[in-house]
Amino acid sequence: MQTIIITTDFSESSLNAARFAAALAGPLGVGRIVLYHSYGNVLVGTEVPVTDAYISSTHEQSMQFLEAMEKELSQVLGKDAGVQIELTANTLPVTIGVEQLAEQWNAGLVVAGATGKSGLERVLMGSNATSLASDIKIPLLIVPKKTRYKSINKIVFACDLKKLSRNTPVAEIGSWLERLNAKLLVLSVDMEGKRFDAGTIPGQYKMHELLDGFSPEYHYVETDDDIADEIEDFAEDHNAGLIISIPKSYGFFERLFRRSVSKALIRESDLPLLLLREREA
């Protein structure tokens, strides 16, 4: 993974996500970090006339903040990290800006904080993370505000058996396992009484076909409670350092950021969440 993009609105949450990503750069073999700030919302929300001079001033201030972040991340990376840091700020909507940067640098990962700068953090969960999770096609790592980096030895793959298919991004899961030298824990969570319906047995066969090559541990949980709580509790009980899921492909994530389950997982978990996309058929 040569390049990662870190989005920031200069909130503490996004700064923490940047620190986490910098610490992860070594294990992932990252050679370039692109720090990106979209200040378009600042211009829209201001009561000051948006003149060319105001835009220029906003851009200059954004670059100064990015330069301060660069210095801090350089300390996290260390002198001999060999990681190049690029700084970019513009007025584009964050999703479009990220997509253009991803194409320009052939980026393999986008990193965002789980909450934004607003005082309504627990409600909005950060507009950047929400829009990115809905729209971008490359992997997205969402880092909760209180998460601090430590070696990731176990990764939980939370899945819905009935949604596994040949399009499941098995190679990407394997790449993360290999780079981090981590063990895979496959967790299938379903609502109480739903585990043994018509789609379960074929799903189990497909799961083993796709994932047995990683020598994972398989775990099954039924719940009449919040599925997100079950995933988080399981990951914490097993000392996992990362949760992987696939938005819009799995039953309890198919309406990502619109349903209470996914909102609770992003908002309350202290574990980073990696969203991978299904491979195109």
Backbone hydrogen bonds, N-H to C=O, Kabsch-Sander energy under -0.5 kcal/mol:
donor,donor_aa,acceptor,acceptor_aa,energy
4,I,32,R,-2.1
5,I,109,L,-2.6
6,I,34,V,-2.9
7,T,5,I,-0.6
7,T,111,V,-2.5
8,T,36,Y,-2.3
15,L,11,S,-2.2
16,N,12,E,-2.5
17,A,13,S,-2.1
18,A,14,S,-1.9
19,R,15,L,-2.1
20,F,16,N,-2.4
21,A,17,A,-2.6
22,A,18,A,-2.3
23,A,19,R,-2.2
24,L,20,F,-1.6
25,A,21,A,-0.9
25,A,22,A,-0.6
26,G,22,A,-0.5
28,L,24,L,-2.0
29,G,25,A,-0.8
29,G,26,G,-1.3
30,V,25,A,-2.7
31,G,2,Q,-2.1
32,R,2,Q,-2.0
33,I,84,Q,-3.0
34,V,4,I,-2.7
35,L,33,I,-0.6
35,L,86,E,-3.1
36,Y,6,I,-2.9
36,Y,34,V,-0.6
37,H,88,T,-2.1
39,Y,37,H,-0.6
39,Y,90,N,-2.4
43,L,39,Y,-1.5
44,V,40,G,-2.0
45,G,41,N,-2.3
46,T,42,V,-0.7
46,T,43,L,-0.5
51,T,49,P,-1.7
55,I,51,T,-2.5
56,S,52,D,-2.5
57,S,53,A,-2.2
58,T,54,Y,-2.6
59,H,55,I,-2.6
60,E,56,S,-2.4
61,Q,57,S,-2.4
62,S,58,T,-2.3
63,M,59,H,-2.4
64,Q,60,E,-1.9
65,F,61,Q,-2.2
66,L,62,S,-2.4
67,E,63,M,-2.4
68,A,64,Q,-1.9
69,M,65,F,-2.1
70,E,66,L,-2.6
71,K,67,E,-1.9
72,E,68,A,-1.7
73,L,69,M,-2.9
74,S,70,E,-2.3
75,Q,71,K,-1.3
76,V,72,E,-1.5
77,L,73,L,-2.7
78,G,74,S,-2.1
81,A,78,G,-1.3
84,Q,31,G,-2.7
84,Q,82,G,-0.6
86,E,33,I,-2.9
86,E,84,Q,-0.5
88,T,35,L,-2.4
90,N,37,H,-1.6
97,G,93,P,-2.8
98,V,94,V,-2.6
99,E,95,T,-2.4
100,Q,96,I,-2.4
101,L,97,G,-2.1
102,A,98,V,-2.9
103,E,99,E,-2.0
104,Q,100,Q,-2.4
105,W,101,L,-2.7
106,N,102,A,-0.9
107,A,102,A,-1.4
108,G,3,T,-2.7
109,L,3,T,-0.7
110,V,139,P,-2.1
111,V,5,I,-2.8
112,A,141,L,-2.4
114,A,143,V,-2.1
121,E,118,S,-0.7
123,V,120,L,-1.4
124,L,120,L,-2.7
125,M,121,E,-2.9
130,T,126,G,-2.1
131,S,127,S,-2.6
132,L,128,N,-2.5
133,A,129,A,-2.3
134,S,130,T,-1.4
135,D,131,S,-1.6
136,I,132,L,-2.0
140,L,275,L,-2.1
141,L,110,V,-3.2
142,I,140,L,-0.6
142,I,273,L,-2.9
143,V,112,A,-2.5
143,V,141,L,-0.6
147,T,144,P,-1.2
153,N,151,S,-0.8
155,I,183,K,-2.8
156,V,242,L,-2.7
157,F,155,I,-0.5
157,F,185,L,-2.7
158,A,156,V,-0.7
158,A,244,I,-2.3
159,C,157,F,-0.5
159,C,187,L,-2.7
161,L,159,C,-0.6
163,K,160,D,-2.2
164,L,160,D,-0.5
164,L,161,L,-1.0
168,T,165,S,-1.8
170,V,168,T,-2.8
173,I,169,P,-1.9
174,G,170,V,-2.6
175,S,171,A,-2.1
176,W,172,E,-2.0
177,L,173,I,-2.2
178,E,174,G,-2.6
179,R,175,S,-2.7
180,L,176,W,-2.1
181,N,177,L,-0.8
182,A,177,L,-1.9
183,K,153,N,-2.9
185,L,155,I,-3.0
186,V,184,L,-0.5
186,V,217,E,-3.1
187,L,157,F,-2.4
187,L,185,L,-0.6
188,S,186,V,-0.5
188,S,219,H,-2.5
189,V,159,C,-0.9
189,V,187,L,-0.6
190,D,221,V,-2.4
192,E,223,T,-2.3
194,K,191,M,-2.4
197,D,194,K,-1.3
200,T,197,D,-1.7
201,I,197,D,-0.5
203,G,199,G,-1.3
204,Q,200,T,-2.1
205,Y,201,I,-2.0
206,K,202,P,-2.3
207,M,203,G,-2.6
208,H,204,Q,-2.2
209,E,205,Y,-2.3
210,L,206,K,-2.4
211,L,207,M,-2.5
212,D,208,H,-1.9
214,F,211,L,-2.2
215,S,212,D,-2.0
217,E,184,L,-2.1
219,H,186,V,-2.7
221,V,188,S,-2.7
223,T,190,D,-1.9
230,E,226,D,-1.7
231,I,227,I,-2.3
232,E,228,A,-2.6
233,D,229,D,-3.0
234,F,230,E,-2.4
235,A,231,I,-2.5
236,E,232,E,-2.5
237,D,233,D,-2.8
238,H,234,F,-1.8
239,N,236,E,-1.4
240,A,235,A,-2.9
241,G,154,K,-2.7
242,L,154,K,-0.7
243,I,272,P,-2.1
244,I,156,V,-3.4
245,S,274,L,-2.3
248,K,253,F,-1.4
249,S,246,I,-1.4
250,Y,246,I,-0.9
253,F,250,Y,-2.2
254,E,250,Y,-0.9
254,E,251,G,-0.7
256,L,253,F,-1.1
258,R,255,R,-2.5
259,R,255,R,-1.4
263,K,259,R,-1.8
264,A,260,S,-2.6
265,L,261,V,-1.9
266,I,262,S,-2.3
267,R,263,K,-2.7
268,E,264,A,-2.6
269,S,264,A,-0.5
269,S,265,L,-1.4
273,L,142,I,-2.4
274,L,243,I,-3.3
275,L,140,L,-3.1
275,L,273,L,-0.6
276,L,245,S,-2.3
276,L,274,L,-0.6
279,R,167,N,-3.3
